[in-house]
Amino acid sequence: MQAAVSSPVPVAWYPALAVLTVAVGLMLTASFFIYEATSSMRSRSLAKEITTAAVASVFLGFGSLFVLLASGVCV
């Protein structure tokens, strides 16, 4: 017998997780763009840029996943 595969997150949480993770990802993306636009070339930190972009990317990726799951697309 094979065990059924189940989600580690309840299905009812998908819409809330989608909104939350997309919102956090967009805020981090906005923070990244504001940092890039307001800091001079000499005062920028590559580590801060990479960290902010990577964390925003992770949140937007999970946000996209939960948007698809909440809308009924099987991924």
FENNORFEN-V819780 format. One record per pair of residues at least 12 apart in sequence whose C-alpha atoms are under 10 Angstrom apart, sorted by sequence separation. I is the first residue (numbers start at 0). J is the second residue. If there is no record, write none. Layout:
I/J, I/J
This chain:
34/47, 35/48, 34/48, 31/47, 32/48, 31/48, 34/51, 31/49, 31/50, 31/51, 32/52, 30/51, 31/52, 30/52, 28/51, 27/51, 28/52, 31/55, 27/52, 28/53, 30/55, 27/53, 28/54, 29/55, 24/51, 27/54, 28/55, 24/52, 27/55, 28/56, 24/53, 26/55, 27/56, 24/54, 25/55, 28/58, 23/54, 24/55, 25/56, 27/58, 28/59, 23/55, 24/56, 27/59, 24/57, 25/58, 21/55, 24/58, 25/59, 20/55, 21/56, 23/58, 24/59, 21/57, 22/58, 23/59, 24/60, 20/57, 21/58, 22/59, 24/61, 25/62, 20/58, 21/59, 24/62, 19/58, 20/59, 21/60, 23/62, 19/59, 20/60, 21/61, 22/62, 17/58, 20/61, 21/62, 17/59, 19/61, 20/62, 21/63, 19/62, 20/63, 21/64, 17/61, 18/62, 20/64, 21/65, 16/61, 17/62, 18/63, 20/65, 21/66, 16/62, 17/63, 19/65, 20/66, 15/62, 17/64, 18/65, 14/62, 16/64, 17/65, 18/66, 13/62, 16/65, 17/66, 15/65, 16/66, 17/67, 13/64, 14/65, 15/66, 17/68, 13/65, 14/66, 17/69, 12/65, 13/66, 14/67, 16/69, 13/67, 14/68, 15/69, 10/65, 13/68, 14/69, 13/69, 14/70, 12/69, 13/70, 10/68, 11/69, 10/69
